């Protein structure tokens, strides 16, 4: 099958019948785990892939494989055309222009690419156009306490290399960011504001426009992590007004090994290169190199063309289903999850309370039982969830736990799967002999 068997004509949520048909596009849901039907609730880590994506990648390998932007033969030309066609498709999906999308191997690389510009420019690399990225002691970088390590550690490194001060918006006891402190924390000293639209632990949806508007008032650049929003919510980066963004393809039905970074055209042009070498240059002599215009300036070496083709198929699949309908379906699943876990004695929901804006994701702490034990017990029943600190240790420290159990949904999950998770979770403390 090359496309999902539902229509995006309705603005309403998907129906259960449509989701049942969608599941037929994912062969993995036909298998069992430990004698039970697979219940896959770990999309926030990596999504499953439909036949349309697997088929597109196989077709490329069988018919078109060649090195992009190199060679004049037919296969090279076909590969390059596919590569650049998908760039335009992904850009449109994100509400951006094609020359504003840079291919990376994942969001972590994309965020490091962006952060590196501030280090390089602060060291005088890139010429006068790059001064917009230069940081000095007294300048400030603002992040949030809810960030994934991929949007925290790079900014710690930028701070260490430039002398800029790293500050953060704290989390409140209610599991939401303390945006009431925004005006005090985001000041004329702030040069960069980096934050996730959706926390990969808490599931809450951050009001991006509010933060971007405040950043613009003081002239700060904004960097948005959309790893947990681009797969699940309609997204328009131009409308949001962010300066940069990053995502990973494997969280949105695509293959591993491919992602992208978005940046406003004029900012890419001013940015010094991150990785250098083949495909990034116009002229090279033994003592000097001139670099090509973006986006190719940031795409050194042989590219992951097969993975890009797969991501293109994933984006077409999502658009055919309809992102507003996916978002509405997952909001229903997320509400069911959040309301359900709050009724289980000894289980604490991390993040916004039930009824607050969230995606289809919850993380919980089970009193008296380590998250790894919770995960193993659920896996014995065929239920796949994520356990650990989810590459977000400060969030867990904030709420006094070392690890949590996370269940995350997607367009292929059903209410009965959510209920299976809730039923299994309700028996965890009894199984381990904890509590009354």
N, C-alpha and C positions, 0 to 999 in steps of 0.2 A: 504494500500500500504506500502511496506517495504523499498522501495528505489525510488529515483527520476527517472522519465521517460526520462532522457536525458543521453547522452554518454559524457565521458570526452576525447574522442579521438582527438577532435580538439583543437588546442592551442588558437583559436580565441575566441572572446567574445561569450557569449550566444546569441541566436537569440530570437526574440520576441515570436516566436512560442514555443520555449523551455520554456521560462519564463511563458508563458500562461499555459503550462502543469504543470510546477512546482507549480503554484498557486493552482492547484487542490489538491495538497497534504496538503494544509493549510485550513481547514474548516472555519476558522474565516473570510476568505475573501469572504465568501458567505453572510455575514450579512450586515445590513445597520446601519448607525449611524445618528440619527436625520433625517431620511428619505432619506439619501444619501448613495450610495455605500461606504464602508469603504476604505479610502486611508490612509494606515498606514505608516507614515514617522517618526517613533520614535524608530527605531531599535538600535540606539546608547544608548538608555536607557535600552530596553529589546527587544529581537527579538520574533517573533511568532514561534510556534513549529509545525513541520509537523506530519502527522499521524505516520510516522516511529518512531519518538521519543515517542509519546504518547503510541503507541502500545508496544514498548519495555518495557516501565515502567509498563504498565498494565500486560504484560506477566510475568514479574518478580514477581509482587505482587501475581498473581494468581497461579504461578507454582513453584517459587524458593525462596521465601522470607525466609531468615535466617540470623543470625549474622555472619559477616565475621571474619575470623581468630580466631574463637572460636567454639568449639564443633566438634564432630567427626561424626555427623549424616549427612545424604545425603543432606538435604537442606542447612546446613552450608557449606558443601563442594562445592555445586553448586554455592552458593552466593559468596564464596571466589574466585572461579575460574572466575566467571563473573567479579568481582571487579578487579582482577589483569589482566585479559585479556583487559579490557578497559584501565587500566593504560598503558599497552604497546601500545594500539592503539592511545591513546592521545599523548603519547610520540613520536610515529612515525609521527603523524600529525604535531608536533612542531619541528621535527628534533632533537629529544633527545632520551636518553635511558630510559627504564622503571624505573630504580632505581633512576633516577634524577627527577622524578615527585612526588610531595607530594600533596595529596588531601586536599583542604581547602573548606570552604563554599562559598567563593567568592574571588575576587582579593584583596579586602581590607584586609581580614584576611591574605592572602598570603604576602602582602607587610608588614603588621605588624609583621608577623612571621620573615621575613628577617631582618627588622629593629631591632627587639628585640634582635637579636644575638649580635648586636653592643653594646647595653646597658648591656646585661648580661656579655659579655666578658670583657667590660670595668670595670665591678664590680668584676672581678676575677672569674666569674662563667664559668665552662667548661674546666678548666685545660689549660696546655700550648698549646695544639693544637688549642685552640680558640683564641690565641693571634692575629691571622690574622684579627680578627674583633674588637680588642680593639682600642678605640679612646681616645685621650687625648687633653687637651687644646693646641691650636696651629694647630691641625689637622683640615681639612676642608671637608665638605660634599657639593657636587655640584649638584643642581637640575636645573630646568628651570622655567621660569615665566609662562609657559603654563600648568603646572601640575594640574591634578585632585587633589582634597583635599586628596584622599587616598594615593597619592604619594608625598604629601607635609607635611601634619600634622605629620605622623610618623617620618619624618626626623627632624621636629621641636622638637619633643619629644626626639629623640636621641641626638640632640644638647644640649637640656636643661639638660639631664642626664649625659652627658659625658664632657661637656665643649668644644666640637668641634664647629667650626664656620660654619654656614649654608650660602652658597652663591648660586647664581643662574645666569643662562644665560638669559639675558633680551630678550623681544620681540621687534622687530623693528616696525616702523610705517607701514611697508608692511605686517604685520601679520605673519612674519616668525622669527625664532630664530636668534639672532645676533651671528651666529657661527664665524663671523670674530673676535669675542672676545674670542674664545675658548682657544687659547694658553695663554692668560693672566689670564683666570679664572681657568683653569685646570692645576695645578702646582704640584711640588713635595710635597706640603702640602695636596693635595687632596687625601683622602682615599676612598671615595665613590662617584660614579656618578650615579644618579637615574633620569630616564627620560622616557617619553612615546614615543613610535614609532609614534603614531598618536594622535594629540590633540582631545579631545572629544568636543571642542568648535570650533576650527579653521579648523580642517579637513586636515591640511597639513601633509605630510609624512616626518619625520625626517631622515636624512642620518645616520643611526645607526652605520654603519661601521666606518665612520669618527670619531665619538665620542669615540667608543670603542678603536680604534687604538691609539688615543691620551691618553686615560685612561691607556692603557697598557704601554705606554711609561713611565708613572710615577708610575706604580704599583698600581693604584686605582682599586677597585672592581666596577663592573657595575651592575645596577639593571634596568631592562626594563619592563615597563608597556605595555603589548600587548593587553589590553582589546579592543581597537578599531582597532587593526591590525590583530590579529589572526583570527577573523571571516571573514575578507575581503581580505586579501593578502596572497599569499604563504609565508610560514614562515619556516626558518631553523635556530634554535637557535645555533646549533653547528657552522654553517657557519658564523653567525653574531658574534660569539665569546663572547656573553654576559655571565656574571657569574650567574646572577639570572634573573628570569622573573615571571610574574604573570598574570592570566587571570580569567574571570568569564564565566561560562558555559551559563548563560541565555542570553548573547549577541550573541551567535553563535548557535542558534536553540535549545539549551539544556534547562533543567529546572532551576529554581532558586534553591539556596541552595547548589550549587556545583561549585567549581573552582579548580585551581591548582596553585602551585608554582613550578617553575623549578629552579634547582641549579646544578652546576657542582658537580659531585660525591664527589670529595675530600673536597669540601666546606661543603656539608651537613655533612660529617663525622666529620668535625672539629667543627660543630656548636652545642652549647648547646641547649637543648630542649626549646620549646616555651610554650606549654601546657603540663601538665604532668598528669599521672594517668594510667588507664587501657590501655593496648595494646601498651604502650611505653617502657616497661621494660623487662629485663631478670630476675633479682633477686631483691627482696625487703625484707629487714629486718626492724625492728622497728627504726633503726637509720641510714639506708643507702639504696640507690637504684642504681642499674646499669641499664643503658638504652640500648635498642635494637638499632641495626644499622638503618640508614635511608633506605627507607623513612618512615617506620612505627614509628620511633622515634618521628615524628612530627604529628602523627595522633592519638591523644588521644581520648579515649572514643568510643562509638558506632558510626559507620560510616553511612553516607548518601548513602547507597548502591543503592537504587532505583534511586536516582538522578545521581549517577555515571553511572549506566546502561543507563539512558536517554542521558547523555552526549556522551557516546560511540556511540549510534545510531545517534546522531547529527553529530559527526565527520565522521562516515561512509557515511552519506548523503552528506555532503560537499565534501568529497573525490570523491564520485561517480559523482557529478556534475563537479568537477574539480576546484580547487582554482584559477589557472591562468585565467580560463574562467569567474569565478565570479568577479575577480579583474578587468578584462577588461570591463565587463558589468557595474560595478559600477563606473569605471572611466568615462565611457560615461555619466552615470546619473549624476555624480558629476560635470562634465563639463557643462552639460545642466542646472543644478541648478545654478552654479556659474555665468555662462554667463547670465542666465535669470534674476537673482535678480539684477544684475548690470544695467539692462535696465529699472528698475522700479524707477521712481522719488521718492525721499525721503526714499529710502531703502539703507542701507549701509551694504555691505558684510564685515564680520569680518574674518580675516585670509587671506591666500594667494590669490592673484588676480586670475581671471579666466585664465586658461592655465597653471598655476603652478601645480606641483604634489599634488594631493589630493585624498582622498577617496570620496565616495558618500555622503558627509555631508557638509552642510552649516549652519552657524549661521548669523542672520541678526539683525540689529537694525532699527526699523521703526520710523522715525522722528515724534515726537509728539504723539506717541501711545505706551503705556506700553505693554511689551511683553505678559503679562497675558491677556490683552484685545485682542491682536492679536490672541493668541491661542484659546480663546473662540469663536471668530468670525470664525476661520477656523474650529473648532470642530462643529459649527452649520452647516457647509457644509460637514461634514463627514471626515474631514482631521485631522489626529492625528499627532501633532508635540510636541516637548518639549519646555517649556518656563521656564525662571528663570535664575539662574546663573550656572546651570548644575554642581554643586559641584566644581566650578572653579572660585571663586570670584576674585583672583588676575588678571586673564585674562580680566575679564570685567572691573575691575578698570583701567587696562592699557589702555583700549580703551574708557574710559570715560562713561561707561554705567553700570547700576546696573543689567540688565537682557537682555536676547536676545531670539529670536525665532530660534529654531534649527530644520531643516528637515534632516533626515538621511535615507538612502536607504539600500536595501539588494538585494539578488538574486531574490526575489519575487516581486520587484517593477518594474514598467513600465514607459516608457517615457510619456505616457498619464497621469499617476499619478503625475509626476513631473510638467507637464503642468497645471494640475488642481491646484496644490499648487501655482504655479506662477500666475495663473489667479486670484485665491482668494487673494493672497498677494497684487496684484496690485490694488485691490479695498479697501484695509483696510483704507488708509488715507481718501479716499472719504467718506467711511461709517461713520467715526468718525468726519468728517467735519474739517479735518486738511489739511493745504496747499491750493493751488489755486483750 
